Amino acid sequence: MSTDGPLPIATDALEACATCGSKSLNRSGRTEVVRAFDVTYPVGGGGYSQATYTFSADVPAAVCGACGAAYLSAEALAAGEYLITRELVARGVGGGAAAKWLRKSAGMTREGLAVLLGVGPERVAEWEQDRELVDRATLLILGDLALDAVEGRTRTLDRLRVVDTPPTDVVHVRAA
């Protein structure tokens, strides 16, 4: 099966293949590749050389025994997206496609991310459309936001929100 487009989502309630109507769905054994995107970006600091990565993940699929159509559960799709997000962050991949993936993995709109980072939403759009390079510090923050979100944490988001919150009380700290 080609995975260039989105794969249908299967649920436990799926009783028949949406493509051919067969009730012969095998829910074990086969995996499908969830392909996120290809990204080319400058490496080596000077931007003189290019690297291309294709990000994909193998996840379990329910497969129709009659026509071969594959269906993913929401859990399998989320697991694939987590693996891709983790790999993007681990490799420090920059570029517009990666920035957009990480922002969406963090569950943020362009406007929401712009507010957190103290930039205009047009700057986020420029990053995502490869009209401007994402600086390293922003890429690190974006990676932390995405990992926190897919791992169920809010640490980076909370810290960014505190930075813009004016203090309301005097806090005394004493060393022990």
Secondary structure, DSSP 8 states (H G I E B T S, - for coil): ---SS---EE-TT--S-TTT----EE-SS-EEEEEEEEEEEEETTTS-EEEEEEEEEEEE-EEETTT--EEEEHHHHHHHHHHHHHHHHHHT--SHHHHHHHHHHTT--HHHHHHHHTS-HHHHHHHHTTSS---HHHHHHHHHHHHHHHTT--HHHHHHHHHTS---S-------
